[in-house]
Amino acid sequence: MTEDELEEEKEELKEAEAADLPLPNATIVRLMKNTLSEDKMIKKEVKVAMNKFLGEVLEDVTKRLDEFPYATIDYSMFREAVKPYKQAKEIQEEKLRMMKHLDVIISDCRSVQRDLERKLESPKVDEIDF
């Protein structure tokens, strides 16, 4: 890390403490920058919102862990507590698959409708042979 980046992280850490954020902002920003393209810049409100969101997720998972009746929390309990977050991607993929399937069904219905209209179209008066 360059001196500028270190100084920026220190400044963000001070801001995070002053803003009463649940996690060190510098860590979150670093992780976001590791994933985002280099040409992307992150606005301050996004950094703060991400921090608060992750704090909410942490709180939710911890509440789920607290629901277990045991004194010690093991990894299987953790997996169960984070399951809704892990399944979100699978649910989104399933939704896209179903939407594509519905598009195919709609297309087939339109095709059948056109065929029916063409085959059952009543002949015009000038087309009737007498």
ABEGO torsion letter per residue (X at the ends): XBAAAAAAAAAAAAAAAAAGBABBAAAAAAAAAAABBAABBBBAAAAAAAAAAAAAAAAAAAAAAAABABABBBAAAAAAAAAAAAAAAAAAAAAAAAAAAAAAAAAAAAAAAAAAAAAABBBBAAABBX
